[in-house]
Each structure stands twice: as C-alpha cells, then as structure tokens.
Amino acid sequence: MKIMIIGSEGMLGNDLVNVLSKEHEVSTTTIDTLDITDIDKTIKTVKNNKPDVLIHAAAYTDVDASESNPDLAYKVNALGTRNVAVACYEAKCAMVYICTDYVFNGTKNTPYKEYDQTNPLGVYGKTKHAGETYIHDILNKFYIVRTSWLYGYHGPNFVTTMLNLAKTNDSISIVNDQIGSPTYTVDLAKAIALLIKKPSYGIYHVTNSEYCSWFEFAKEIFKQAQVEVDLKPVTTEEFQRPAPRPKYSVLENYNWKMEGYPKIRSYKEALTDYLKLL
Ligand SMILES: NC(=O)c1ccc[n+]([C@@H]2O[C@H](COP(=O)([O-])OP(=O)(O)OC[C@H]3O[C@@H](n4cnc5c(N)ncnc54)[C@H](OP(=O)(O)O)[C@@H]3O)[C@@H](O)[C@H]2O)c1
C-alpha cells in the first residue's frame, strides 16, 4: 500500500516510518514541508501523494503549555486535524488519527472502553477531542487510535526524564495518584500496521497491557535500569502543574480485542526492550 505519514519527525512518527517502510511504500511530511494549519497546502500535498492510507501523527503535544496557548493548540490539534480530514476526503484515502487518554476526565475507576463518555479536562485534551469530532463529521474511512503515556527512542519522554533526573538528584518526587498505561511507540506503530490491513474503521484504544501510577512506573524504570535513587510518592495536589490531568485514564483495548487482534505485551516487557536502546 501507499502510506503517507504526517508528523514523521515526531517521537511516534519516526517509529511509524521505520515499522511501515518494511512492507509499504511510505512518504512523509514534517512541519517544515507541510504545516497542517495551511488547508490549501494540506489538500494539495495529500492529493499529490495519492496515499491509500494517511497517518496523522502531528500535534501540538505540550499539555501544560496548551493551557497558556489555547489558540495554538486549537489551531494545530483541532483545525489542523480538520484540514487533514478534508484532504483525505478529497484524496479518497483512509485516515489514521492518533488521539489521547486525556479525552476522558478520569473519574471512572475501571478501564475506559471506546464507547465510554468523553469529557476532557484540559485544553490539550479538548483540542484533541475536537479533532476526533471533525473526523467523524468529514470522513467515513478512519481509524481513531487513542493511546497513552507514550515513550520512544526519538523524543523526550518520562523514561529519559527520570534517568536524567537521577544523575543530579539523590531523591525524586513522583505523582502516585494518576494511573495509566505507559506505551512504547514501537509497539503502537506495529499495532497501527496491523489495523490498516483491514477496513475495520472506528475508534481503537491501543496501549501496552497493564497499568501503574507514574510513581510505580518510575520504580520499574529504576529497577530495570539498575539505578539507585530515593523515590518519594506525592499527590497531584502536592505536585501542581498548569494543566489538569485525569486521575485514572487506563484505556481498555476493547475494540482491538473484539476484532481478534493479539493482546499487546505489558508495559514492563516493552520497557525492557526500550532500555536496551539507551
Ligand atoms: N506523547 C504522549 O504521551 C502521547 C500520549 C497520547 C497521545 N499522543 C498523541 O500521539 C501523537 C504523536 O505524539 P508524539 O509524542 O510522537 O508527538 P511529538 O514527538 O511532539 O511529535 C509531533 C510532531 O508534530 C509536529 N507538528 C507540530 N505542529 C505541527 C503543524 N502545525 N504541522 C505539522 N506538524 C506539526 C511537531 O513538530 P515540532 O516538534 O517541530 O513542533 C512534531 O514533529 C500525537 O497526536 C499526540 O497527541 C501522545
């Protein structure tokens, strides 16, 4: 198939290119070659590429900065996604949109299914959710892939932040009351490669299995990396951030399971593979 990847220089975008190039003809754009806030250029570029499937992995991803830059977050995440959807409509291709666990408010205490009520708390989640709505309105051939707590080789992430902090601090305070599923970008890219083989369009939750708090994730990182550091669990209230975050945003890979896809490995196994690259 001909696959076009928008946002190919991002953390996930890089792994999508690596995974999909093995079996498809892949073309890419970065923010320098295509700014998705330009609707005319977006339509023209996608129509010129004539992909069978377009994967939209570009976004304004700074959750905290979105609170003070809501217009930029909306322009990229909502209107930019609308532009990509219109381009896919004109080019008659299927679209994959990467979305987030932050579309939920986190008050449920069991894993969120794809059909659970969305209710984002912060600007980032709201603008990403607005992107979903545009896709529903414009397209009928789409996969909305909601994922969470991404880390990968090609971008700054929680794992590298922890390992770097441990170099200069004897003690690190980590939030212990936000629960989610850390997800390795290589595993997500492989799952997307499977999804696009069939026209089973719709919303998919795609994360590594099992879940933890950020504190538990940090403990696992240092255990596997064999680094000694004193970790202090703190509450969200004690660790104030500009953006509100859901307390519980575990995504159940329900649609994935219902479509018969194999269970995705645990975040601990995935972490082991990732740490080998560092
Ligand atoms: N990271 C997570 O924990 C997480 C969790 C759930 C869902 N997601 C979603 O997963 C996707 C990939 O995330 P990621 O962590 O790989 O993000 P990332 O590393 O920040 O990559 C996003 C890419 O989009 C580009 N971009 C920003 N504005 C653009 C524009 N106007 N036009 C074209 N490109 C633009 C960025 O370029 P610059 O770097 O030059 O700005 C960057 O290369 C995103 O949709 C994100 O919302 C991420």
PDBQT file of the ligand as one rigid body, heavy atoms in Angstrom, charges set to zero:
ROOT
HETATM    1  N1  LIG A 301       3.376  11.739  23.936  1.00  0.00    +0.000 N 
HETATM    2  C1  LIG A 301       2.360  11.164  24.568  1.00  0.00    +0.000 C 
HETATM    3  O1  LIG A 301       2.462  10.766  25.749  1.00  0.00    +0.000 OA
HETATM    4  C2  LIG A 301       1.036  10.959  23.854  1.00  0.00    +0.000 A 
HETATM    5  C3  LIG A 301       0.006  10.293  24.536  1.00  0.00    +0.000 A 
HETATM    6  C4  LIG A 301      -1.207  10.077  23.862  1.00  0.00    +0.000 A 
HETATM    7  C5  LIG A 301      -1.368  10.514  22.553  1.00  0.00    +0.000 A 
HETATM    8  N2  LIG A 301      -0.353  11.178  21.929  1.00  0.00    +0.000 N 
HETATM    9  C6  LIG A 301      -0.559  11.615  20.526  1.00  0.00    +0.000 C 
HETATM   10  O2  LIG A 301       0.314  10.848  19.726  1.00  0.00    +0.000 OA
HETATM   11  C7  LIG A 301       0.723  11.610  18.585  1.00  0.00    +0.000 C 
HETATM   12  C8  LIG A 301       2.234  11.574  18.486  1.00  0.00    +0.000 C 
HETATM   13  O3  LIG A 301       2.780  12.124  19.676  1.00  0.00    +0.000 OA
HETATM   14  P1  LIG A 301       4.340  12.313  19.891  1.00  0.00    +0.000 P 
HETATM   15  O4  LIG A 301       4.599  12.206  21.334  1.00  0.00    +0.000 OA
HETATM   16  O5  LIG A 301       5.096  11.471  18.903  1.00  0.00    +0.000 OA
HETATM   17  O6  LIG A 301       4.458  13.850  19.488  1.00  0.00    +0.000 OA
HETATM   18  P2  LIG A 301       5.738  14.739  19.116  1.00  0.00    +0.000 P 
HETATM   19  O7  LIG A 301       7.001  13.987  19.326  1.00  0.00    +0.000 OA
HETATM   20  O8  LIG A 301       5.538  16.048  19.796  1.00  0.00    +0.000 OA
HETATM   21  O9  LIG A 301       5.545  14.906  17.548  1.00  0.00    +0.000 OA
HETATM   22  C9  LIG A 301       4.554  15.721  16.998  1.00  0.00    +0.000 C 
HETATM   23  C10 LIG A 301       5.089  16.263  15.699  1.00  0.00    +0.000 C 
HETATM   24  O10 LIG A 301       4.095  17.154  15.127  1.00  0.00    +0.000 OA
HETATM   25  C11 LIG A 301       4.786  18.261  14.593  1.00  0.00    +0.000 C 
HETATM   26  N3  LIG A 301       3.905  19.394  14.445  1.00  0.00    +0.000 N 
HETATM   27  C12 LIG A 301       3.509  20.294  15.392  1.00  0.00    +0.000 A 
HETATM   28  N4  LIG A 301       2.730  21.236  14.835  1.00  0.00    +0.000 NA
HETATM   29  C13 LIG A 301       2.629  20.926  13.519  1.00  0.00    +0.000 A 
HETATM   30  C14 LIG A 301       1.970  21.540  12.400  1.00  0.00    +0.000 A 
HETATM   31  N5  LIG A 301       1.266  22.667  12.529  1.00  0.00    +0.000 N 
HETATM   32  N6  LIG A 301       2.092  20.942  11.176  1.00  0.00    +0.000 NA
HETATM   33  C15 LIG A 301       2.805  19.820  11.019  1.00  0.00    +0.000 A 
HETATM   34  N7  LIG A 301       3.454  19.208  12.030  1.00  0.00    +0.000 NA
HETATM   35  C16 LIG A 301       3.366  19.762  13.255  1.00  0.00    +0.000 A 
HETATM   36  C17 LIG A 301       5.896  18.518  15.595  1.00  0.00    +0.000 C 
HETATM   37  O11 LIG A 301       6.910  19.323  15.040  1.00  0.00    +0.000 OA
HETATM   38  P3  LIG A 301       7.806  20.255  16.048  1.00  0.00    +0.000 P 
HETATM   39  O12 LIG A 301       8.431  19.302  17.020  1.00  0.00    +0.000 OA
HETATM   40  O13 LIG A 301       8.772  20.909  15.142  1.00  0.00    +0.000 OA
HETATM   41  O14 LIG A 301       6.828  21.177  16.707  1.00  0.00    +0.000 OA
HETATM   42  C18 LIG A 301       6.380  17.092  15.876  1.00  0.00    +0.000 C 
HETATM   43  O15 LIG A 301       7.335  16.655  14.936  1.00  0.00    +0.000 OA
HETATM   44  C19 LIG A 301       0.104  12.997  18.784  1.00  0.00    +0.000 C 
HETATM   45  O16 LIG A 301      -1.088  13.071  18.045  1.00  0.00    +0.000 OA
HETATM   46  C20 LIG A 301      -0.215  13.054  20.265  1.00  0.00    +0.000 C 
HETATM   47  O17 LIG A 301      -1.310  13.919  20.526  1.00  0.00    +0.000 OA
HETATM   48  C21 LIG A 301       0.845  11.400  22.545  1.00  0.00    +0.000 A 
ENDROOT
TORSDOF 0
